[in-house]
Amino acid sequence: MGAFTSVIVSSPMSEHSKFLLADSQIPSVWVNVLPSLPEPMAPPLHPATRAPLTPQDLLPLFPMELIEQEFSPLPTIDIPGEVMDIYRLWRATPLYRARRLEKLLDTPAHIYYKYEGTSPAGSHKPNTAVPQAYYNKRAGIKRLATETGAGQWGSALSLACQFFGMECTVYMVRVSYDQKPYRRMMMHTWGAEVFASPSEHTHAGRGVLAATPDSPGSLGIAISEAVEDAATHDDTNYALGSVLNHVMLHQTVIGQEAKLQMEQAGEEPEVVIGCFGGGSNFGGLALPYVLDRLAGKGPRILAVEPSACPSLTKGTLTYDYGDTAKLTPLIKMYTLGHDFVPPGIHAGGLRYHGASPLLSHLLKLGQVEAKSYSQLPVFEAALSFARSEGILPAPESAHAIRAAVDEALMAKEEGKARTILFCLSGHGHFDLNSYESYLTGKLQDYEYPGRDVERALAEL
């Protein structure tokens, strides 16, 4: 695929490439898929008793308003005015038609992307960080503890806590802490304290270091540290950037806007694509379209994950812990096992052993599909995109680009038009060492770690 080819496109003014919404068109509600599911989800279980979780069980970690959203039977939930005021700093985000990428690929496909990198933190993550900080502030919480992989979530929550005058503690996966120092500095700029995970600051972290002193860390380990921190300090709650239902709910502003913008473009997507780690950006774009599918008409919906951490494509659908130390509730999800530590791929935000239980349920029901890629073809697609469209994508987001490119190439082979929509969930300005590794031939592909997965699954 001509990753090193220059493309010149002269477009008449009638050929729009950018679709924008007015402030008055920013969604004023979050849309909730739970009441529309044809089969109910399996309930989360208490980690000690294995009984179905009650709202009261979650109060040591979350404010009641977020707990209510986690289980809400309402089809829509109003976005608070204070949250809307902050959303307007960057929302609505633009939708682009990738005409130059289409030209490069010589495809009859129409490729659109919803660009979430215009937020102050550079990704989609503030869509949920802001309401989570807001509801915790209302509940009288002084500090939030969280985990982060590549740092997108950690920086988003640092920003949100700064907006609401709260403290923020971030446990950053060690391999990303070392790979992405500028993302860490961004969190410090917004007032957060950041620890490399596993750390000496928690019992969970010390346990991992005692067993594996050179552990690269994982999101599962970092979650354990953040949950322990929150559970042992009365003024502190835990905030999660993916996986849970209330996170998916907040992210639906992405898909709601995209539907309005696709109407502007005069097209309906035939396939909707997002990269997948825990499910937040994928769910944000996909869930409004899932509602169309559940009503009888909607596009194919494709989740794209790294082949080195393929929870959807190689995992088992079963109850598992969301973290390594088994402090979280048991949730039914596609999982590689909570003890699984993924290889140190550069898409650090996708290095999670499990998956959103809601999106796992939709995959089981056949409402969404999944595929995986290794990182070399992903970076190849990222470079082609950067050199044709101009935006340097985050390595995580580049998984969606790779799948969109392959969909467009299939359309070319078939000689048929195809309308493709994907979420470009963030920019890659803090991932330049990853691009340097690729451009200098040092980036390696990791084989699927089958034995490690088998060992982790055997422990379930």
C-alpha positions in Angstrom: 0.0 0.0 0.0 1.7 3.2 -1.1 2.7 4.5 2.3 5.4 6.7 0.8 3.4 8.2 -2.1 2.5 11.9 -2.3 -1.1 12.7 -3.2 -2.4 16.0 -4.7 -6.1 16.4 -4.9 -7.8 19.5 -6.4 -11.4 19.5 -5.3 -14.1 22.0 -6.5 -15.7 23.9 -3.7 -18.8 21.8 -4.0 -16.9 18.8 -2.8 -17.0 19.3 1.0 -14.5 17.5 3.1 -15.3 18.9 6.5 -18.7 18.8 8.3 -19.3 20.9 11.3 -22.1 21.4 13.8 -23.2 24.5 15.6 -23.1 24.7 19.4 -26.9 24.4 19.4 -26.5 21.0 17.7 -24.3 19.5 20.4 -26.2 16.6 21.9 -27.9 17.5 25.2 -28.5 13.9 26.3 -26.5 10.7 26.4 -28.2 7.7 24.8 -28.5 4.5 26.7 -28.6 1.1 24.9 -29.5 -1.0 28.0 -33.3 -0.7 27.8 -33.2 -1.7 24.1 -31.2 -4.9 24.4 -33.1 -8.0 23.2 -31.6 -10.0 26.0 -30.5 -8.6 29.4 -26.8 -8.5 30.3 -25.5 -10.9 32.9 -25.2 -9.0 36.3 -21.8 -8.1 37.7 -20.9 -10.1 40.8 -19.5 -9.1 44.2 -15.8 -10.3 44.3 -16.2 -11.8 47.8 -19.7 -13.2 47.8 -20.2 -13.8 44.1 -23.8 -12.5 44.6 -25.2 -10.0 42.1 -23.8 -6.6 42.7 -26.1 -4.0 44.4 -25.7 -0.2 44.0 -24.6 0.0 47.6 -21.7 -2.3 46.9 -20.2 0.3 44.6 -20.5 3.3 46.9 -16.9 2.9 48.2 -15.6 3.7 44.7 -18.3 5.7 42.8 -20.8 8.5 43.5 -24.5 7.3 43.5 -25.3 9.4 40.4 -22.8 7.4 38.3 -23.9 4.1 39.9 -27.5 4.9 38.8 -26.3 5.5 35.3 -24.5 2.2 35.3 -27.8 0.4 35.7 -30.2 2.9 34.3 -33.4 1.8 32.5 -33.9 5.2 30.9 -33.3 5.5 27.1 -31.7 8.9 27.5 -30.0 10.8 30.3 -29.8 14.6 30.4 -26.3 16.1 30.2 -25.8 18.5 33.2 -25.4 22.2 32.2 -22.0 22.4 33.9 -20.8 19.5 31.8 -22.3 21.0 28.6 -20.4 24.3 29.4 -17.1 22.4 29.3 -18.1 20.2 26.3 -18.5 23.4 24.3 -14.8 24.1 24.6 -14.2 21.6 21.9 -17.5 19.9 20.9 -18.9 19.4 18.4 -15.8 17.7 16.9 -15.4 17.7 13.1 -16.3 14.9 10.7 -14.0 14.7 7.6 -14.3 12.9 4.3 -10.8 11.5 3.6 -10.7 12.4 -0.1 -6.9 12.3 -0.3 -6.8 8.9 1.3 -9.4 7.7 -1.1 -7.3 9.0 -4.0 -4.2 7.3 -2.7 -6.0 4.0 -2.5 -7.7 4.5 -5.8 -10.9 3.2 -4.3 -14.6 3.9 -5.1 -15.2 3.8 -1.4 -16.2 7.0 0.5 -14.2 7.2 3.7 -15.3 9.4 6.6 -13.7 9.9 10.0 -14.9 11.5 13.2 -11.9 13.3 14.7 -11.8 13.4 18.5 -8.3 14.8 18.7 -9.5 18.4 18.9 -10.2 18.1 22.7 -7.7 19.8 25.0 -6.3 16.4 26.0 -6.1 15.3 22.4 -8.6 12.4 22.5 -12.1 11.3 23.1 -11.4 10.6 26.8 -12.7 14.0 28.2 -16.2 13.1 27.1 -16.4 10.9 30.2 -13.7 12.4 32.4 -15.6 15.7 32.7 -18.9 14.2 33.8 -17.1 11.8 36.2 -15.3 14.6 37.9 -18.5 16.6 38.0 -20.6 13.9 39.7 -17.8 13.2 42.2 -17.4 16.8 43.0 -21.1 17.0 43.7 -20.8 14.1 46.1 -18.1 15.9 48.1 -15.1 13.8 46.9 -11.8 15.7 47.1 -9.5 13.3 45.0 -9.9 10.8 42.2 -7.5 7.8 41.6 -7.3 6.2 38.3 -5.1 4.1 35.9 -3.9 5.0 32.5 -2.1 3.1 29.7 -0.8 5.4 27.0 -1.8 8.4 29.1 -4.9 9.6 27.1 -7.2 8.8 30.0 -4.9 10.0 32.7 -4.4 13.3 31.0 -8.2 13.7 30.4 -9.0 13.0 34.0 -6.2 15.4 35.2 -7.8 18.1 33.1 -11.3 17.4 34.4 -10.1 17.4 38.0 -8.4 20.7 37.4 -11.7 22.1 36.0 -13.5 21.1 39.2 -10.8 21.9 41.7 -10.1 18.3 42.6 -6.9 16.4 43.2 -5.9 13.5 40.8 -3.7 10.5 41.3 -2.7 8.5 38.2 -1.1 5.0 38.1 0.5 4.8 34.6 1.4 1.5 33.2 5.2 1.2 33.4 6.0 0.5 29.8 3.9 3.6 28.7 5.4 5.7 31.6 8.8 5.1 30.0 7.7 5.3 26.3 5.6 8.5 26.6 7.2 11.0 29.1 5.5 14.0 27.5 2.0 12.5 28.2 3.1 12.2 31.8 4.3 15.8 31.8 0.9 16.9 30.5 -0.7 15.3 33.5 1.7 17.1 35.8 0.9 20.3 34.1 -2.8 19.8 34.9 -1.9 19.2 38.6 -1.9 15.4 38.8 0.5 13.1 40.6 1.7 10.2 38.4 3.2 6.9 39.5 4.7 4.2 37.3 2.7 1.0 37.8 3.4 -1.4 39.4 4.5 1.0 42.2 5.6 0.8 45.8 2.6 3.0 46.8 0.1 0.2 47.1 -0.1 -3.4 48.4 -1.1 -4.6 44.9 1.9 -2.9 43.3 4.4 -4.1 45.9 3.1 -7.7 45.4 3.7 -7.6 41.6 7.2 -6.1 42.0 8.1 -8.7 44.6 7.2 -11.4 42.1 8.3 -9.6 38.9 10.7 -6.7 39.6 11.0 -5.8 35.9 7.2 -6.0 35.2 6.2 -3.8 32.3 2.9 -3.3 34.0 -0.6 -3.7 32.6 -3.9 -1.9 32.8 -5.1 -4.7 35.0 -2.3 -4.0 37.5 -2.8 -0.3 37.4 -6.5 -0.7 38.0 -5.8 -2.7 41.1 -3.5 0.0 42.4 -6.1 2.8 41.8 -9.0 0.8 43.2 -6.9 0.1 46.4 -6.0 3.7 46.7 -9.6 4.8 46.5 -10.9 2.1 48.8 -8.4 3.0 51.5 -9.0 6.8 51.5 -12.4 8.2 52.6 -11.9 11.4 50.5 -11.0 9.5 47.3 -13.1 7.8 44.7 -12.1 5.7 41.7 -12.6 6.8 38.1 -12.4 4.4 35.1 -11.9 5.5 31.5 -13.4 2.6 29.7 -15.3 -0.8 30.1 -18.2 0.3 32.4 -21.7 1.2 31.1 -21.6 4.8 32.4 -18.4 5.4 30.4 -20.0 4.0 27.2 -23.0 6.2 27.9 -21.0 9.4 28.2 -19.1 8.7 25.0 -22.3 8.4 22.9 -22.0 12.2 22.1 -19.5 11.0 19.4 -22.0 8.8 17.5 -24.9 11.2 18.0 -22.9 14.0 16.4 -21.6 11.7 13.6 -25.1 10.8 12.6 -26.0 14.5 12.2 -22.8 15.1 10.2 -23.3 12.1 7.9 -26.8 13.5 7.2 -25.0 16.8 6.2 -22.8 14.7 3.9 -25.9 13.1 2.4 -24.7 9.6 3.1 -25.3 6.6 5.4 -22.4 4.5 6.6 -22.4 0.9 5.5 -19.6 0.0 8.0 -18.7 1.8 11.3 -15.2 1.2 12.7 -13.4 1.9 15.9 -10.2 0.7 17.6 -10.9 -1.4 20.7 -9.1 -1.7 24.0 -11.8 -1.6 26.7 -14.4 -0.1 24.4 -14.8 3.6 25.1 -14.2 5.3 21.7 -15.6 2.3 19.8 -18.8 2.3 22.0 -19.1 6.1 21.7 -19.3 6.0 17.9 -21.0 2.6 17.6 -23.8 2.6 20.2 -26.1 5.1 18.5 -25.8 3.0 15.4 -26.4 -0.2 17.4 -29.8 1.3 18.3 -30.5 1.5 14.6 -29.5 -2.1 14.1 -31.7 -3.2 17.1 -34.6 -1.4 15.4 -34.1 -3.4 12.3 -31.8 -1.4 10.1 -28.2 -0.3 10.6 -24.6 -0.6 9.3 -22.0 -3.3 10.0 -20.1 -2.4 13.1 -16.5 -3.4 13.4 -14.2 -3.3 16.5 -10.4 -3.5 15.8 -7.9 -4.7 18.4 -4.2 -5.5 18.5 -3.3 -9.1 17.7 -1.0 -9.0 20.8 -4.0 -8.4 23.1 -7.0 -9.8 21.2 -9.7 -10.1 23.9 -12.6 -10.0 21.5 -11.2 -12.3 18.8 -9.3 -14.8 20.9 -10.7 -14.3 24.4 -13.3 -16.3 26.3 -16.7 -14.9 27.2 -16.9 -15.6 31.0 -16.9 -13.9 34.4 -13.6 -12.4 35.2 -12.1 -9.6 37.3 -11.4 -6.3 35.8 -8.0 -6.1 37.5 -5.1 -8.3 38.4 -5.4 -8.2 42.2 -9.1 -9.3 42.0 -10.4 -6.2 43.8 -13.1 -5.3 41.2 -16.4 -6.9 40.7 -16.6 -10.0 38.4 -18.1 -9.0 35.1 -19.1 -11.2 32.2 -16.9 -10.2 29.3 -14.5 -11.4 26.6 -11.3 -11.8 28.5 -7.7 -13.2 28.1 -7.6 -13.7 31.9 -6.9 -11.1 34.6 -3.3 -12.3 35.1 -2.4 -11.8 31.4 0.2 -9.1 30.9 0.2 -8.1 27.2 3.4 -7.5 25.3 4.6 -3.9 25.3 3.0 -2.7 22.0 3.0 1.0 21.3 -0.8 1.2 21.3 -0.7 1.3 25.1 -4.3 2.2 25.5 -5.3 -1.1 23.9 -3.3 -3.3 26.3 -6.3 -4.5 28.4 -7.1 -8.2 29.2 -10.9 -7.7 29.1 -13.6 -5.8 27.4 -16.7 -3.7 28.0 -19.5 -6.2 29.2 -22.0 -4.3 27.2 -20.0 -4.5 24.0 -19.1 -8.1 24.8 -22.8 -8.8 25.0 -23.5 -7.1 21.7 -20.7 -9.2 20.1 -22.2 -12.4 21.4 -25.6 -11.2 20.0 -24.0 -10.6 16.5 -24.7 -6.9 16.6 -21.0 -6.0 16.3 -18.0 -7.9 14.8 -14.3 -7.9 15.6 -10.9 -8.3 14.0 -7.3 -7.9 15.0 -4.0 -6.6 13.5 -0.4 -6.7 14.4 1.3 -3.3 14.8 3.5 -3.2 11.7 0.5 -3.0 9.2 -1.2 -0.6 11.6 1.7 1.8 11.5 1.9 1.4 7.7 -1.7 2.6 7.5 -1.0 5.4 10.0 1.8 6.7 7.8 -0.4 6.6 4.7 -3.1 8.5 6.5 -0.7 11.1 7.9 0.9 11.7 4.5 -2.5 12.0 2.7 -4.8 13.6 5.3 -2.2 15.5 7.3 -3.2 14.3 10.8 -0.7 12.2 12.8 -2.9 9.5 14.4 -2.4 7.9 17.8 -1.2 4.3 17.5 -4.5 3.1 19.0 -6.6 5.0 16.5 -4.4 3.7 13.7 -6.0 0.3 14.2 -9.3 1.8 12.9 -7.5 3.4 10.0 -6.0 0.0 9.0 -9.4 -1.6 9.0 -10.9 1.3 7.1 -8.2 1.0 4.5 -8.8 -2.7 4.1 -12.5 -2.1 3.7 -11.8 0.5 1.0 -9.4 -1.9 -0.8 -12.1 -4.6 -0.7 -14.5 -2.1 -2.3 -11.9 -1.5 -5.0 -11.5 -5.3 -5.7 -15.3 -5.7 -5.9 -15.6 -2.6 -8.1 -18.4 -1.3 -5.8 -18.9 1.9 -3.8 -18.9 1.6 0.0 -19.4 4.2 2.6 -17.0 3.8 5.6 -17.1 5.7 8.9 -14.4 5.4 11.5 -13.4 7.1 14.8 -10.1 8.8 14.8 -10.0 8.8 18.6 -6.9 10.9 19.1 -3.7 12.5 17.7 -0.3 10.9 18.0 1.8 14.0 19.0 3.0 12.3 22.1 3.8 9.0 20.2 6.6 10.3 18.1 9.1 7.8 19.5 6.8 5.1 18.3 6.8 6.6 14.8 10.6 6.9 15.0 10.8 3.2 15.8 8.7 2.4 12.8 10.5 4.7 10.4 13.9 3.4 11.4 12.9 -0.2 11.1 13.1 -0.9 14.8 9.4 -1.6 15.5 8.7 -5.3 15.8 5.6 -7.3 15.6 4.6 -9.5 18.5 3.4 -13.0 18.0 0.0 -13.8 19.6 1.1 -14.8 23.1 -1.0 -18.0 23.1 0.7 -19.8 26.0 0.5 -16.8 28.3 -3.2 -16.5 27.5 -3.8 -20.2 28.1 -2.1 -19.9 31.4 -4.1 -16.9 32.4 -7.4 -18.4 31.3 -6.6 -21.6 33.2 -6.7 -19.5 36.4 -10.3 -18.4 35.9 
